[in-house]
Amino acid sequence: MIDIGNVFLVLILAYLMGSIPFGFFVVKIINGRDVLKIESGRTGGTNAMRAAGVGAGLITAGLDVLKGAATAWVVSWLVPQQPWIQVCAALLAIVGHNYSIFLVHRKNNKWALRGGAGGATALGGAIALWNPIAFIILPAALLVYLFIGYASVTTMSIAFIAMIVFIIRAIMGLSPWIYVIYGALALLVLVWALRPNIKRLKEGTERVVGLRAKWLKKKVFQE
């Protein structure tokens, strides 16, 4: 029989783990800057890189992945062998990352929560469900980053790829269908967080990165 108290404890811990704003601390330690006041104001790896360099971005991204992956340990400790609880915990880690209880602030005379966009933590959540998925998502997302050339699209692709992988595995009988729900809901959370970026994508003003950025720069220079 499932201990309801343990279920609630798992979900609270998952949210709190996700809420740890590693990007804020990493940037603050490296150069003393406030990542919340840099560029997008997000605490994820991309903005940490803008604020304090590639190393800060990689460290932040790694720690953010760990937040999602760590939900597997919490679930196996308190409520083992419950896929639906693992899915909920992984999703709450993403929500915590995007809307951190530790980053409460006043906006338009209302209290609001700040955080990141959730891509790295979504990867961690997928790893919590099935560890080898990292070897699929990472190279695929890297290709999206290099050739499609938008950090926001790369972030959303992480959850989309996870959803596709879990659909294939569910059809093959290798994992439960509820893992597909994780991919779909994670994608929705990421899309919601990236609404400003999606608007810029539609307007053609989103920042270009990767090889595409170099190609466009070279093209402009030649012209």
URVEN-V274708 format. One line per field, one symbol per residue. ss: DSSP state (~ for helix, > for strand, _ for the rest). A space follows every 10 residues. Layout:
ss = ???
//
This chain:
ss = ___~~~~~~~ ~~~~~~~~~_ _~~~~~~~~~ ~___~~~___ ____~~~~~~ ~~_~~~~~~~ ~~~~~~~~~_ ~~~~~~~~__ __~~~~~~~~ ~~~~~~~~_> >>>>>>>__> >>>>____~~ ~~~~~~~~~_ ~~~~~~~~~~ ~~~~~~~~__ ~~~~~~~~~~ ~~~~~~~~~~ ~______~~~ ~~~~~~~~~~ ~~~_~~~~~~ ~~~______~ ~~~~~~~~~~ ~~_
//
